[in-house]
Amino acid sequence: MRPLRDTGPSVPREKKALQDELETRCNQVRSAEKKLQHKELEAQEQITYIRQEYEIKLKGLMPASLRQELEDTISSLKSQVNFLQKRASILQEELTTYQGRR
């Protein structure tokens, strides 16, 4: 009767061939990962470039006087928010003090 598996010299060669193929596939995966990272970086750089171009175009569309007026309004609103936050904090402290006395 013949043995179920051939245990002759071809087994080490098959094992070596499988190891070589595995190593090749691992190298291909690493290479593909590097290419993907490179493409992701290129895409991110392109997005940044397009965003900058858009901002430049948008600034060009808005008259300088209107832009300044809007920036002043934003600054004023920030100031008002800070003032109101401080006022709310003071009122909260007064309320806490008043409730503590009751």
Backbone as CSV, one residue per row, in Angstrom:
resi,resn,N_x,N_y,N_z,CA_x,CA_y,CA_z,C_x,C_y,C_z
1,MET,0.804,-1.178,0.000,0.000,0.000,0.000,0.859,1.258,0.000
2,ARG,0.363,2.314,-0.688,1.110,3.586,-0.737,0.752,4.454,0.475
3,PRO,1.693,5.222,0.976,1.364,6.132,2.086,0.431,7.244,1.580
4,LEU,-0.374,7.778,2.489,-1.333,8.823,2.123,-0.632,10.118,1.723
5,ARG,0.464,10.409,2.364,1.202,11.638,2.027,2.584,11.281,1.561
6,ASP,3.038,12.070,0.606,4.399,11.880,0.118,5.324,12.617,1.070
7,THR,6.144,11.914,1.766,7.054,12.530,2.729,8.461,12.606,2.187
8,GLY,8.578,12.548,0.900,9.886,12.570,0.266,10.488,13.962,0.271
9,PRO,11.527,14.186,-0.513,12.251,15.455,-0.537,11.419,16.626,-1.070
10,SER,10.264,16.374,-1.682,9.481,17.480,-2.235,8.809,18.320,-1.140
11,VAL,8.610,17.774,0.061,7.954,18.518,1.150,8.761,19.751,1.537
12,PRO,10.061,19.644,1.773,10.821,20.861,2.101,10.767,21.896,0.970
13,ARG,10.756,21.417,-0.288,10.677,22.363,-1.412,9.325,23.068,-1.430
14,GLU,8.272,22.328,-1.149,6.939,22.931,-1.116,6.853,23.960,0.008
15,LYS,7.436,23.605,1.167,7.436,24.527,2.297,8.210,25.791,1.940
16,LYS,9.344,25.629,1.317,10.166,26.786,0.903,9.404,27.629,-0.110
17,ALA,8.721,26.979,-1.043,7.955,27.712,-2.057,6.823,28.504,-1.405
18,LEU,6.166,27.890,-0.414,5.093,28.596,0.294,5.647,29.774,1.092
19,GLN,6.799,29.584,1.733,7.424,30.679,2.483,7.813,31.822,1.551
20,ASP,8.360,31.462,0.386,8.733,32.485,-0.594,7.498,33.245,-1.072
21,GLU,6.424,32.504,-1.330,5.189,33.155,-1.788,4.633,34.062,-0.690
22,LEU,4.676,33.607,0.557,4.205,34.413,1.679,5.020,35.702,1.793
23,GLU,6.322,35.567,1.673,7.194,36.739,1.744,6.889,37.713,0.604
24,THR,6.667,37.181,-0.579,6.322,38.014,-1.731,5.018,38.753,-1.476
25,ARG,4.016,38.036,-0.965,2.709,38.655,-0.684,2.838,39.729,0.400
26,CYS,3.642,39.457,1.424,3.861,40.458,2.487,4.511,41.716,1.914
27,ASN,5.480,41.527,1.039,6.128,42.672,0.390,5.128,43.451,-0.464
28,GLN,4.236,42.726,-1.145,3.222,43.393,-1.957,2.266,44.204,-1.079
29,VAL,1.896,43.639,0.074,1.012,44.347,1.006,1.702,45.612,1.517
30,ARG,2.962,45.492,1.919,3.705,46.663,2.406,3.789,47.736,1.328
31,SER,4.066,47.315,0.126,4.155,48.247,-0.993,2.814,48.939,-1.242
32,ALA,1.741,48.164,-1.195,0.405,48.734,-1.397,0.058,49.717,-0.280
33,GLU,0.441,49.396,0.956,0.184,50.298,2.083,0.944,51.609,1.909
34,LYS,2.202,51.519,1.459,2.989,52.728,1.230,2.363,53.581,0.135
35,LYS,1.917,52.928,-0.940,1.269,53.661,-2.033,-0.003,54.336,-1.543
36,LEU,-0.770,53.629,-0.714,-2.007,54.189,-0.168,-1.710,55.401,0.704
37,GLN,-0.709,55.299,1.558,-0.335,56.436,2.404,0.073,57.624,1.545
38,HIS,0.825,57.349,0.496,1.268,58.415,-0.407,0.065,59.075,-1.079
39,LYS,-0.876,58.263,-1.543,-2.078,58.797,-2.195,-2.925,59.599,-1.211
40,GLU,-3.037,59.117,0.033,-3.784,59.851,1.055,-3.140,61.205,1.329
41,LEU,-1.820,61.228,1.405,-1.102,62.476,1.623,-1.316,63.432,0.456
42,GLU,-1.231,62.910,-0.761,-1.476,63.745,-1.938,-2.890,64.316,-1.916
43,ALA,-3.861,63.490,-1.562,-5.254,63.940,-1.509,-5.417,65.033,-0.453
44,GLN,-4.793,64.852,0.710,-4.887,65.857,1.772,-4.244,67.168,1.336
45,GLU,-3.106,67.082,0.665,-2.443,68.288,0.164,-3.324,68.982,-0.877
46,GLN,-3.972,68.192,-1.723,-4.847,68.764,-2.742,-6.049,69.454,-2.088
47,ILE,-6.614,68.838,-1.058,-7.735,69.453,-0.339,-7.303,70.773,0.283
48,THR,-6.128,70.788,0.897,-5.615,72.015,1.515,-5.421,73.102,0.461
49,TYR,-4.858,72.730,-0.668,-4.629,73.688,-1.751,-5.956,74.256,-2.260
50,ILE,-6.924,73.381,-2.483,-8.232,73.833,-2.979,-8.912,74.733,-1.958
51,ARG,-8.811,74.384,-0.683,-9.408,75.212,0.372,-8.768,76.602,0.377
52,GLN,-7.446,76.654,0.254,-6.764,77.951,0.223,-7.191,78.764,-0.994
53,GLU,-7.268,78.110,-2.141,-7.716,78.796,-3.364,-9.130,79.348,-3.181
54,TYR,-10.003,78.549,-2.584,-11.382,78.965,-2.353,-11.434,80.189,-1.435
55,GLU,-10.643,80.149,-0.358,-10.624,81.271,0.579,-10.121,82.544,-0.104
56,ILE,-9.116,82.406,-0.948,-8.582,83.568,-1.665,-9.650,84.135,-2.600
57,LYS,-10.330,83.255,-3.326,-11.383,83.707,-4.232,-12.519,84.359,-3.462
58,LEU,-12.885,83.770,-2.332,-13.978,84.306,-1.536,-13.622,85.699,-1.004
59,LYS,-12.388,85.864,-0.560,-11.959,87.177,-0.084,-12.016,88.196,-1.209
60,GLY,-11.674,87.746,-2.406,-11.709,88.646,-3.556,-13.119,89.058,-3.935
61,LEU,-14.098,88.226,-3.632,-15.475,88.542,-3.978,-16.114,89.521,-3.006
62,MET,-15.630,89.542,-1.775,-16.215,90.408,-0.765,-15.448,91.739,-0.717
63,PRO,-16.159,92.860,-0.839,-15.478,94.155,-0.755,-14.779,94.315,0.600
64,ALA,-13.648,94.979,0.589,-12.849,95.144,1.802,-13.636,95.850,2.899
65,SER,-14.445,96.842,2.522,-15.205,97.582,3.541,-16.213,96.659,4.231
66,LEU,-16.874,95.807,3.454,-17.839,94.876,4.047,-17.126,93.868,4.939
67,ARG,-15.983,93.372,4.478,-15.211,92.421,5.279,-14.812,93.054,6.603
68,GLN,-14.346,94.314,6.551,-13.943,95.005,7.777,-15.133,95.194,8.706
69,GLU,-16.269,95.549,8.126,-17.477,95.738,8.933,-17.872,94.434,9.622
70,LEU,-17.806,93.334,8.898,-18.145,92.039,9.481,-17.151,91.628,10.560
71,GLU,-15.871,91.883,10.316,-14.860,91.561,11.332,-15.072,92.398,12.587
72,ASP,-15.433,93.663,12.414,-15.725,94.529,13.564,-16.942,94.015,14.332
73,THR,-17.960,93.588,13.591,-19.161,93.058,14.226,-18.832,91.800,15.022
74,ILE,-18.033,90.928,14.442,-17.627,89.699,15.131,-16.861,90.038,16.407
75,SER,-15.950,90.975,16.307,-15.166,91.391,17.471,-16.079,91.956,18.563
76,SER,-17.033,92.789,18.160,-17.977,93.380,19.111,-18.820,92.297,19.779
77,LEU,-19.284,91.341,19.001,-20.101,90.260,19.557,-19.298,89.410,20.543
78,LYS,-18.034,89.152,20.224,-17.179,88.399,21.148,-17.042,89.153,22.468
79,SER,-16.876,90.445,22.373,-16.756,91.287,23.550,-18.031,91.219,24.391
80,GLN,-19.163,91.303,23.729,-20.448,91.246,24.433,-20.639,89.893,25.111
81,VAL,-20.244,88.831,24.431,-20.364,87.494,25.010,-19.512,87.401,26.270
82,ASN,-18.283,87.892,26.211,-17.406,87.867,27.391,-18.025,88.641,28.547
83,PHE,-18.560,89.825,28.253,-19.186,90.645,29.288,-20.372,89.905,29.900
84,LEU,-21.222,89.315,29.047,-22.412,88.615,29.538,-22.035,87.373,30.348
85,GLN,-20.958,86.701,29.968,-20.512,85.537,30.744,-20.051,85.967,32.134
86,LYS,-19.322,87.076,32.202,-18.873,87.578,33.504,-20.069,88.002,34.345
87,ARG,-21.027,88.672,33.728,-22.231,89.130,34.438,-23.020,87.922,34.955
88,ALA,-23.169,86.907,34.137,-23.889,85.701,34.558,-23.177,85.031,35.724
89,SER,-21.858,85.026,35.695,-21.085,84.430,36.779,-21.325,85.191,38.085
90,ILE,-21.317,86.522,38.014,-21.558,87.350,39.200,-22.959,87.097,39.735
91,LEU,-23.944,87.071,38.847,-25.320,86.833,39.275,-25.468,85.440,39.904
92,GLN,-24.765,84.452,39.361,-24.815,83.106,39.919,-24.227,83.096,41.321
93,GLU,-23.123,83.817,41.519,-22.521,83.897,42.855,-23.471,84.565,43.832
94,GLU,-24.125,85.642,43.388,-25.086,86.337,44.255,-26.245,85.413,44.616
95,LEU,-26.731,84.647,43.658,-27.827,83.716,43.903,-27.405,82.646,44.895
96,THR,-26.210,82.128,44.731,-25.707,81.108,45.633,-25.583,81.663,47.046
97,THR,-25.080,82.880,47.177,-24.940,83.527,48.478,-26.324,83.743,49.103
98,TYR,-27.262,84.223,48.319,-28.614,84.495,48.797,-29.293,83.194,49.256
99,GLN,-29.113,82.119,48.488,-29.728,80.832,48.860,-29.068,80.271,50.116
100,GLY,-27.823,80.588,50.324,-27.112,80.105,51.504,-27.593,80.767,52.767
101,ARG,-28.091,81.972,52.667,-28.576,82.715,53.836,-29.966,82.261,54.269
102,ARG,-30.728,81.682,53.360,-32.115,81.309,53.660,-32.205,80.136,54.532
